[in-house]
Amino acid sequence: MIAKTRIYPRQHTAQRAWTFPRRMIEDHLGLAGLLWLGLLAIVTAIAVANGIWGSVGGSYWDDAVSSVPQWFVAFMAGYLAYSFLPAMIAHGQTRREFGSQALIYSVVFSAALALLVVLGFALEAGLFAVMDWPHGIGDGHLFSSSGAVHLIFAEFLLRFLVWSAAGFLIGAGFYRSEEAGWTALGIGWIPVAIVEFAIGTRSGSPIVLLQTVWEPPSLHPVVVLAIGAAAFLTASALAWRVIRDIPLRNKST
């Protein structure tokens, strides 16, 4: 006796093609590269002018990158959430797919900008060495010299990651609703403040006012990196909670 085999219809599940966010990364890196060249030119001009008509007491690139780039990173991530997210969803991409690509974007974009910061320090150090100027680094860093390339890269990668996650959270919040946006604004700067305080940043950060009351701790770089990783993952998780069921708004609203 031959047992009959029941044949069930094959269940077809939609297989969505996963794509690397190359376009958005390339577009934003192109803008970042132009701004980097402009900032480097300005910093170099200031250093040369002070060298000719005054005195040079330390790194000007340090002052510039400690107070400017993180705001750019946060703005670009916020713009990504506020403008790119609804456009991608409207063209058929799922919120989970966009969230995954945004996470990859944050890592790649932050790493690329950290490399540009390292390159800026190297170029400035070369100029200062040729001109016999002191290339001192200010306080509030994981590094104390431009030769500590690994610490420079690690610090700015960490900062850019957390600022990017906070910016994305805030941008997504404001797209969802004005109330959600203001709530995200209040919550999003908490991981930023924690990381900046752990690093000991003394300029260009919302935490500067807090540092007038509490002295930043002197933590080992590994501890700071662990704190930063936790802050980035927390901010990213909060951003996902905002976008996972975010509705598309009408253009008129």
SEKE-28589 format. One line per field, with one value per residue: residue number from 0; x, y, z of N, C-alpha, C in turn. Coordinates in steps of 0.02 Angstrom, whole numbers. Each point is the difference from the previous one (the first is absolute). Example, Ala and Ser with C-alpha at 12.3 -4.5 7.8 and 13.67 -1.06 7.14 Angstrom:
2
tormi = c(0,1)
n.X = c(660,-18)
n.Y = c(-284,53)
n.Z = c(390,-36)
ca.X = c(-45,42)
ca.Y = c(59,59)
ca.Z = c(0,3)
c.X = c(45,-39)
c.Y = c(60,55)
c.Z = c(0,37)
This chain:
253
tormi = c(0,1,2,3,4,5,6,7,8,9,10,11,12,13,14,15,16,17,18,19,20,21,22,23,24,25,26,27,28,29,30,31,32,33,34,35,36,37,38,39,40,41,42,43,44,45,46,47,48,49,50,51,52,53,54,55,56,57,58,59,60,61,62,63,64,65,66,67,68,69,70,71,72,73,74,75,76,77,78,79,80,81,82,83,84,85,86,87,88,89,90,91,92,93,94,95,96,97,98,99,100,101,102,103,104,105,106,107,108,109,110,111,112,113,114,115,116,117,118,119,120,121,122,123,124,125,126,127,128,129,130,131,132,133,134,135,136,137,138,139,140,141,142,143,144,145,146,147,148,149,150,151,152,153,154,155,156,157,158,159,160,161,162,163,164,165,166,167,168,169,170,171,172,173,174,175,176,177,178,179,180,181,182,183,184,185,186,187,188,189,190,191,192,193,194,195,196,197,198,199,200,201,202,203,204,205,206,207,208,209,210,211,212,213,214,215,216,217,218,219,220,221,222,223,224,225,226,227,228,229,230,231,232,233,234,235,236,237,238,239,240,241,242,243,244,245,246,247,248,249,250,251,252)
n.X = c(42,-12,35,-57,33,-19,-15,37,-39,49,25,-23,58,-21,46,14,20,52,2,63,-3,23,-60,-34,41,-2,-65,-8,37,-32,-57,9,20,-50,-41,27,0,-61,-18,31,-27,-57,5,20,-48,-40,23,-1,-60,-17,24,-31,-60,2,-32,27,-54,-32,-34,-9,24,35,8,15,34,17,-17,22,41,-3,-5,49,32,-17,17,54,10,-11,37,43,-12,7,49,54,-13,-39,52,42,-37,-6,64,-30,45,15,-32,-5,-13,-40,-27,3,-24,-44,-4,-1,-45,-27,10,-19,-52,-13,13,-34,-45,2,1,-49,-26,14,-24,-49,0,3,-43,-38,10,-10,-51,-23,14,-25,-49,14,-65,-16,-8,-17,-24,-59,-28,-27,53,-8,22,66,5,20,49,-46,15,15,26,31,15,19,30,23,19,19,29,25,15,17,35,23,5,26,38,12,9,34,34,5,17,35,22,6,21,-29,-49,0,3,-40,-38,8,-13,-47,-23,2,0,-38,-5,-15,-39,-25,1,-26,-40,-10,-5,-39,-42,36,-19,-46,-18,-61,49,22,-65,-12,49,-39,-41,4,56,13,-20,54,-33,12,36,18,2,32,37,4,10,44,24,-5,27,43,8,3,38,35,-3,12,48,17,-8,34,44,-3,-41,50,-53,-20,27,-57,14,-65,20)
n.Y = c(-60,40,30,31,37,36,29,40,49,16,17,50,17,60,-5,44,34,-22,64,9,44,-22,10,-14,-52,-16,13,-29,-51,8,13,-55,-28,31,-15,-61,4,25,-45,-47,28,6,-60,-23,37,-20,-63,5,30,-44,-46,37,14,-61,-44,-59,-13,-23,-56,27,-53,-6,66,-6,-57,36,45,-24,-51,-6,66,-2,-44,34,55,-30,-27,60,27,-49,8,65,-5,-38,-5,55,26,-33,16,61,-17,-23,39,-54,12,-66,-4,52,-27,-57,29,30,-59,-32,43,-4,-66,-8,40,-24,-61,17,31,-54,-34,40,-9,-64,0,36,-40,-50,29,17,-61,-20,42,-16,-63,13,32,-57,-15,17,-65,42,-50,28,18,-50,-41,-53,49,1,-36,33,-27,11,-25,-55,41,36,-53,-33,55,18,-62,-4,59,-13,-60,25,49,-47,-44,50,19,-64,-11,57,-13,-64,24,48,-51,-38,46,59,-32,-48,51,37,-54,-15,65,-7,-55,24,56,-45,-46,55,24,-62,-7,60,-13,-62,29,46,-1,53,-17,42,-5,-27,-43,50,19,-64,8,53,-53,-48,-18,0,-62,-26,-22,-64,7,-58,30,52,-44,-34,56,18,-63,0,61,-21,-59,34,49,-49,-32,58,11,-64,12,54,-34,-46,47,38,40,-6,60,30,16,2,-54)
n.Z = c(0,-44,49,6,-39,52,-54,39,-14,-41,58,-36,20,6,-45,47,-52,37,9,-16,51,-56,-26,55,6,-65,-1,59,-22,-58,33,38,-57,-31,50,-3,-66,4,47,-36,-54,33,27,-60,-28,49,-6,-67,5,47,-42,-46,25,23,36,-8,36,-53,0,-59,-29,57,0,-64,2,54,-47,-59,-14,66,-5,-44,38,54,-34,-26,60,28,-48,13,65,-4,-46,13,65,0,-32,40,53,-26,-8,55,28,36,55,5,-64,5,54,-33,-54,40,30,-58,-22,60,-3,-63,5,61,-24,-55,38,39,-57,-21,61,-3,-61,25,53,-43,-41,51,25,-63,-8,59,-19,-61,30,32,-6,62,3,49,36,-4,58,33,-5,-39,-38,1,-55,-54,36,47,-59,34,46,-47,-37,54,22,-60,-10,63,-3,-60,23,59,-28,-41,49,37,-51,-13,65,2,-56,20,60,-29,-38,54,42,9,31,-47,-42,37,4,-66,-8,47,-29,-63,36,32,-50,-36,48,5,-66,-13,51,-26,-61,27,-53,-21,-61,-25,64,-1,9,-37,1,-10,-43,2,8,-47,30,-66,3,27,-54,6,-56,26,60,-26,-34,57,33,-46,0,67,0,-46,29,56,-26,-27,59,29,-45,10,64,-21,-38,46,24,-20,4,-62,0,-6,-62,6,38)
ca.X = c(-42,41,-30,-9,34,-38,43,-25,25,60,-13,46,9,33,70,17,72,33,49,44,-22,57,-17,-3,66,42,-23,17,73,23,-9,46,67,6,2,64,49,-10,21,72,28,-9,44,69,9,5,64,53,-6,27,71,34,-11,-8,34,-38,9,-25,-38,-63,-44,-31,-55,-52,-35,-31,-60,-40,-24,-53,-64,-12,-20,-67,-46,-8,-40,-69,-27,-11,-61,-58,-15,13,-43,-65,8,15,-60,-48,22,-6,47,-29,32,57,55,29,35,64,43,19,51,62,20,30,66,46,8,38,69,32,13,54,62,15,28,69,40,9,52,64,21,19,62,54,11,30,69,40,5,28,-50,-24,-65,-31,-70,-35,-29,-66,5,31,69,36,43,-26,28,-42,-50,-53,-44,-36,-52,-49,-40,-46,-49,-48,-41,-42,-52,-52,-35,-40,-59,-43,-30,-51,-56,-35,-31,-58,-51,-34,-41,-60,-44,37,8,52,63,26,19,63,53,20,30,56,64,25,59,53,29,38,62,43,24,49,61,28,-3,-8,-24,-45,-46,-51,21,50,-27,3,70,16,-21,34,61,-4,44,56,-13,41,-33,-42,-62,-37,-26,-56,-55,-23,-35,-65,-40,-19,-51,-61,-30,-23,-60,-54,-19,-39,-68,-37,-14,-23,-69,-12,-45,18,-42,-18,43,-33,2)
ca.Y = c(60,61,56,59,61,61,54,66,52,34,67,49,61,53,11,68,8,45,40,44,70,32,65,50,8,38,69,36,4,52,64,2,12,71,38,-14,40,69,8,-6,61,55,-13,12,72,31,-19,36,70,8,-12,57,63,-11,-60,-62,-35,-68,-23,34,-53,-27,44,-2,-65,-14,40,8,-57,-40,30,-19,-71,-3,29,-44,-57,23,10,-68,-27,43,4,-61,-54,-3,-10,-70,-39,12,-37,-72,-28,-8,39,-40,6,67,3,-36,40,59,-21,-8,68,34,-28,15,73,21,-23,40,66,-7,-4,68,35,-25,28,71,6,-18,54,58,-17,6,72,28,-25,37,69,-2,25,-51,-29,-25,-21,22,-50,-25,-51,-64,3,61,20,-18,-64,-54,-6,-47,32,53,-33,-31,52,34,-50,-6,61,6,-51,18,60,-22,-34,50,39,-41,-6,64,10,-45,23,59,-20,-35,52,52,-22,-51,32,34,-53,-29,49,-3,-65,-16,28,-33,-40,45,31,-51,-15,59,6,-54,18,59,55,65,52,-20,-53,20,-20,48,32,-48,-6,54,-22,-63,-12,-63,-52,-21,-71,-36,0,-59,12,50,-33,-42,46,27,-52,-8,60,-3,-52,24,51,-34,-37,48,23,-53,1,55,-10,-68,4,71,7,50,59,33,57,61,6)
ca.Z = c(0,-6,37,-40,25,-13,-26,17,-45,24,26,-29,39,-38,15,-19,-12,47,-36,38,-13,-34,-27,52,28,-47,-3,61,4,-46,34,56,-26,-18,62,31,-35,19,69,2,-29,48,57,-23,-9,66,29,-36,17,68,-2,-30,36,72,25,-4,64,1,-58,-18,-24,60,19,-51,-3,65,9,-61,-40,30,-17,-69,0,27,-48,-57,22,8,-67,-26,29,-13,-71,-38,25,-34,-72,-12,15,-54,-59,11,48,66,53,25,-49,5,64,-8,-42,38,48,-39,-19,58,13,-55,-5,58,-8,-52,27,49,-39,-22,57,9,-55,14,51,-30,-44,41,35,-49,-10,61,5,-49,22,68,47,47,-20,60,-2,59,44,-19,-52,19,-24,19,-55,-66,-21,26,-53,18,49,-35,-39,45,33,-45,-22,54,4,-59,3,47,-26,-57,25,30,-53,-34,46,2,-65,-5,46,-27,-56,26,25,36,69,1,-15,60,48,-24,10,70,15,-44,21,60,-17,-22,59,37,-35,2,69,11,-36,33,-48,32,-46,-54,20,49,67,25,59,55,21,45,67,14,-38,-37,27,-42,-10,-48,-66,-10,36,-39,-60,22,15,-64,-36,32,-16,-70,-8,32,-43,-60,18,8,-67,-32,29,-31,-71,-18,-24,-16,-58,-50,5,-63,-16,23,72)
c.X = c(44,-36,-5,34,-41,47,-33,26,58,-19,52,2,38,71,19,75,28,55,41,-18,55,-16,0,68,44,-21,22,76,27,-6,49,71,11,5,66,55,-6,24,76,34,-5,48,73,14,8,68,57,-1,28,75,39,-6,-9,40,-49,13,-24,-42,-64,-51,-37,-60,-59,-40,-31,-66,-47,-28,-58,-69,-19,-25,-72,-52,-12,-41,-73,-34,-17,-67,-61,-20,7,-48,-68,5,13,-60,-52,18,5,48,-33,38,59,59,34,39,67,50,23,55,67,27,35,71,50,14,42,73,37,17,56,68,20,28,72,46,13,54,69,27,22,65,60,18,35,73,46,12,29,-47,-20,-69,-33,-73,-33,-26,-67,0,25,74,31,49,-30,27,-40,-58,-59,-49,-40,-59,-55,-45,-51,-50,-54,-47,-48,-56,-58,-38,-44,-64,-48,-34,-55,-62,-42,-36,-61,-56,-39,-41,-65,-51,42,12,55,68,30,20,66,58,25,37,64,66,27,60,58,36,43,67,48,30,53,66,35,0,-14,-22,-48,-50,-51,21,48,-25,4,71,22,-18,37,60,-6,48,56,-5,48,-37,-45,-68,-43,-32,-60,-62,-30,-39,-70,-46,-24,-55,-66,-37,-28,-64,-60,-23,-42,-71,-42,-21,-33,-72,-18,-44,27,-49,-18,44,-29,5,71)
c.Y = c(62,57,61,60,61,56,67,51,37,71,47,62,50,10,69,6,51,38,42,72,41,71,55,13,41,73,40,6,52,69,7,14,72,44,-10,41,74,14,-3,62,58,-7,14,73,36,-14,39,74,13,-11,59,62,-8,-60,-59,-40,-71,-14,40,-51,-32,43,-7,-65,-18,36,3,-65,-39,29,-16,-72,-7,27,-47,-62,19,11,-67,-27,41,-1,-65,-56,-2,-12,-74,-44,7,-38,-75,-31,-6,43,-37,4,68,7,-35,41,63,-16,-9,68,35,-24,21,75,26,-20,41,69,-2,-5,69,42,-20,30,74,11,-15,55,61,-13,6,73,31,-22,38,71,5,34,-56,-25,-31,-16,21,-57,-24,-50,-65,-2,66,23,-23,-67,-60,-11,-45,31,57,-30,-27,53,31,-48,-7,60,5,-52,21,62,-19,-34,49,43,-37,-6,64,14,-43,22,59,-18,-33,50,51,-20,-53,30,34,-50,-32,48,-1,-64,-12,27,-32,-45,42,30,-49,-13,59,10,-52,15,58,61,65,54,-30,-54,26,-15,49,34,-45,-5,59,-17,-63,-9,-67,-52,-16,-76,-30,-1,-60,9,51,-31,-44,42,27,-51,-11,58,-2,-52,21,51,-32,-39,47,26,-53,-1,56,-16,-66,-1,71,7,52,58,25,61,65,12,12)
c.Z = c(0,34,-46,33,-19,-21,15,-50,32,21,-28,45,-41,24,-26,-7,49,-37,49,-16,-33,-21,54,32,-46,-4,61,9,-48,31,58,-23,-18,63,36,-33,19,71,6,-27,49,59,-19,-9,67,31,-33,18,70,2,-28,43,75,23,-4,64,1,-62,-9,-26,59,20,-48,4,67,8,-60,-28,31,-14,-72,-4,25,-49,-59,18,10,-67,-33,25,-21,-74,-38,22,-33,-74,-15,15,-55,-63,14,49,68,51,29,-47,5,66,-3,-41,35,51,-35,-22,57,12,-54,-3,58,-5,-52,25,52,-35,-26,56,12,-54,11,52,-30,-45,40,37,-47,-13,60,8,-48,24,70,50,48,-20,61,-9,66,42,-27,-56,31,-20,21,-53,-66,-25,24,-48,20,50,-31,-39,45,32,-47,-32,52,3,-59,1,46,-23,-59,24,32,-53,-37,43,0,-66,-10,45,-28,-62,24,25,37,73,6,-14,61,53,-20,10,72,18,-39,23,63,-16,-25,60,40,-32,3,70,15,-34,35,-45,36,-47,-50,17,49,72,31,64,61,27,43,72,21,-45,-37,29,-49,-7,-50,-67,-12,35,-38,-61,18,15,-66,-41,28,-16,-72,-11,32,-43,-64,13,9,-68,-36,28,-31,-71,-17,-23,-20,-61,-49,6,-69,-10,25,74,23)
